[in-house]
Amino acid sequence: MQQYAVHELGIPLADTAVESQSRNTLENMRFSAQLITQRFGANYRAIFVSNGYHIFRAGLVARQAGFRANGIGARTARYFLPNAFLREFAAIMMMHKRLYLTIAGILVALAIMQAALHLFS
C-alpha cells in the first residue's frame, strides 16, 4: 500500500510510514497512530491506504483506535468484489454483534407473536 500511495497517489516516500507489527486492523490503526505521532508529532495530518472494499470498516476501526486519519482505497479486482463485500459486511456485524443479535432477537419475537396471533385467531 505504501507503493500505491507513492506511485499512484503521488505521496512523497519521506512522508509515508509503514506499520508491520500488527495482526489485525485494530492493532494496525493503534500502532500506526503511535508510529506517526512519534515520527511527525501530535499535530499530524494522515491518510491510510487499504483495499477499496476495506476502507469503510478501516475508518470505523481507526476512529475506535483514536487514529485521526482518512482512508483512501486502492483498486480491487472486480472478480474479488462480491467475496470482499460479504467479508466486510460480516466483519462489521461482528464488530457490533450485541446490536445485531438484539435486532435479530426482536425480529424473531415479533415473528413468533404474529404466528401465535394468526394461529389463535
Secondary structure, DSSP 8 states (H G I E B T S, - for coil): -HHHHHHTT---GGG-------SSHHHHHHHHHHHHHHHH-TT--EEEEEEGGGHHHHHHHHHHHT--EEEEEE---GGGHHHHHHHHHHHHHHHTHHHHHHHHHHHHHHHHHHHHHHHT-
